[in-house]
Amino acid sequence: MQEFLNTYFGNVMAKLPDFYGSILDTLRMTGRAGAIAFVGGLFLGVVLTVTKEGGILQAKALYQVLDKIINFFRSIPFIILLAALIPLTRLISGTAIGVEGAIVPLVCGTIPFFARQIESALAEMDPGLVEAALSMGSSPVEIIFRVYLKECIPGIVRAVTITAISLIGLTAMAGAVGAGGLGDFAIRFGYQRNQTDVTLASILVLAGLVSVIQLAGNMAAKKHTH
């Protein structure tokens, strides 16, 4: 195995500390930005669901404002969003490069996407369950936690899975502007120095991460499917 790696991945083997560090940076960006985006996106997705026309807390003005803001951020290509948010990133993180500098744009790029995924997941629920809960005198908060979030766990899990996979892709893209991670590693060594084994190794690791997340998501969704 060692001989195989040295023969076909010689450049990677010569840069193992950098390679391992880039993997760790990708996991750190995905974990930290994902955790923040999960909370923010879940909150916005629920708010969109309950404030839309016919919702349990119908508020057309609030829904329209949130809907337009989310559509605006989703329409911006991530590479442009990275550049546009540099002043805000420096204000919050103190830097616009490295892992710390990537968190803010990753969160801003992921929350709108996840919010839409949650809105879609909650929309799949049988409206009769909400009507039954209302007839029994349940409050809006009780309906949100005991009906929407509880009954839509499989859909929410699928939304988390799709978003996490998308986030890994965004971290790789962030590497193009010095955010670190496998994207940065592949660009600096694989692309700029024409070391194809570095590019291939980065692709294989990213594909492995995506496969693990997809498998875990499928298992979790199956477990909670009624």
Solvent accessible surface area in square Angstrom, and as a share of the most:
residue,aa,sasa,rsa
1,M,170,0.76
2,Q,105,0.47
3,E,138,0.62
4,F,103,0.43
5,L,53,0.26
6,N,77,0.39
7,T,91,0.53
8,Y,137,0.52
9,F,26,0.11
10,G,32,0.31
11,N,55,0.28
12,V,6,0.03
13,M,43,0.19
14,A,83,0.65
15,K,30,0.13
16,L,46,0.23
17,P,107,0.67
18,D,71,0.37
19,F,19,0.08
20,Y,131,0.50
21,G,30,0.29
22,S,8,0.05
23,I,36,0.18
24,L,105,0.52
25,D,33,0.17
26,T,2,0.01
27,L,83,0.41
28,R,97,0.35
29,M,0,0.00
30,T,22,0.13
31,G,44,0.42
32,R,101,0.37
33,A,0,0.00
34,G,22,0.22
35,A,60,0.47
36,I,88,0.45
37,A,2,0.01
38,F,81,0.34
39,V,103,0.59
40,G,19,0.19
41,G,0,0.00
42,L,36,0.18
43,F,134,0.56
44,L,38,0.19
45,G,0,0.00
46,V,15,0.09
47,V,23,0.13
48,L,0,0.00
49,T,3,0.02
50,V,4,0.03
51,T,8,0.04
52,K,66,0.28
53,E,131,0.59
54,G,68,0.66
55,G,16,0.15
56,I,35,0.18
57,L,84,0.42
58,Q,93,0.42
59,A,39,0.30
60,K,109,0.46
61,A,79,0.61
62,L,82,0.41
63,Y,40,0.15
64,Q,88,0.39
65,V,84,0.48
66,L,29,0.14
67,D,22,0.11
68,K,117,0.50
69,I,85,0.43
70,I,4,0.02
71,N,67,0.34
72,F,124,0.52
73,F,62,0.26
74,R,117,0.43
75,S,82,0.53
76,I,40,0.20
77,P,74,0.47
78,F,18,0.08
79,I,71,0.36
80,I,96,0.49
81,L,4,0.02
82,L,12,0.06
83,A,61,0.47
84,A,66,0.51
85,L,22,0.11
86,I,60,0.31
87,P,94,0.59
88,L,69,0.34
89,T,3,0.01
90,R,146,0.53
91,L,145,0.72
92,I,109,0.55
93,S,38,0.25
94,G,63,0.61
95,T,42,0.25
96,A,23,0.18
97,I,118,0.60
98,G,27,0.26
99,V,15,0.09
100,E,70,0.31
101,G,4,0.04
102,A,1,0.01
103,I,15,0.07
104,V,14,0.08
105,P,2,0.01
106,L,0,0.00
107,V,17,0.10
108,C,32,0.19
109,G,21,0.20
110,T,3,0.02
111,I,32,0.16
112,P,9,0.06
113,F,48,0.20
114,F,3,0.01
115,A,0,0.00
116,R,36,0.13
117,Q,45,0.20
118,I,0,0.00
119,E,25,0.11
120,S,65,0.42
121,A,7,0.06
122,L,3,0.01
123,A,62,0.48
124,E,127,0.57
125,M,20,0.09
126,D,87,0.45
127,P,93,0.59
128,G,33,0.32
129,L,74,0.37
130,V,15,0.09
131,E,111,0.50
132,A,47,0.36
133,A,5,0.04
134,L,89,0.44
135,S,93,0.60
136,M,152,0.68
137,G,64,0.62
138,S,30,0.19
139,S,46,0.30
140,P,48,0.30
141,V,94,0.54
142,E,61,0.27
143,I,0,0.00
144,I,24,0.12
145,F,128,0.53
146,R,160,0.58
147,V,17,0.10
148,Y,20,0.08
149,L,32,0.16
150,K,126,0.53
151,E,60,0.27
152,C,9,0.05
153,I,57,0.29
154,P,16,0.10
155,G,10,0.09
156,I,20,0.10
157,V,27,0.15
158,R,115,0.42
159,A,4,0.03
160,V,55,0.32
161,T,8,0.05
162,I,83,0.42
163,T,10,0.06
164,A,22,0.17
165,I,42,0.21
166,S,43,0.27
167,L,3,0.01
168,I,7,0.03
169,G,37,0.36
170,L,27,0.13
171,T,2,0.01
172,A,24,0.19
173,M,84,0.37
174,A,0,0.00
175,G,2,0.02
176,A,55,0.43
177,V,73,0.42
178,G,34,0.32
179,A,4,0.03
180,G,13,0.13
181,G,3,0.03
182,L,2,0.01
183,G,7,0.07
184,D,19,0.10
185,F,1,0.00
186,A,19,0.14
187,I,52,0.26
188,R,98,0.36
189,F,12,0.05
190,G,5,0.05
191,Y,172,0.66
192,Q,125,0.56
193,R,144,0.53
194,N,121,0.62
195,Q,32,0.14
196,T,101,0.59
197,D,17,0.09
198,V,0,0.00
199,T,47,0.27
200,L,84,0.42
201,A,8,0.06
202,S,2,0.01
203,I,95,0.48
204,L,99,0.49
205,V,35,0.20
206,L,36,0.18
207,A,50,0.39
208,G,33,0.32
209,L,35,0.18
210,V,46,0.26
211,S,68,0.44
212,V,99,0.57
213,I,41,0.21
214,Q,71,0.32
215,L,111,0.55
216,A,55,0.42
217,G,8,0.08
218,N,82,0.42
219,M,126,0.56
220,A,35,0.27
221,A,8,0.06
222,K,165,0.70
223,K,165,0.70
224,H,76,0.34
225,T,82,0.47
226,H,176,0.79
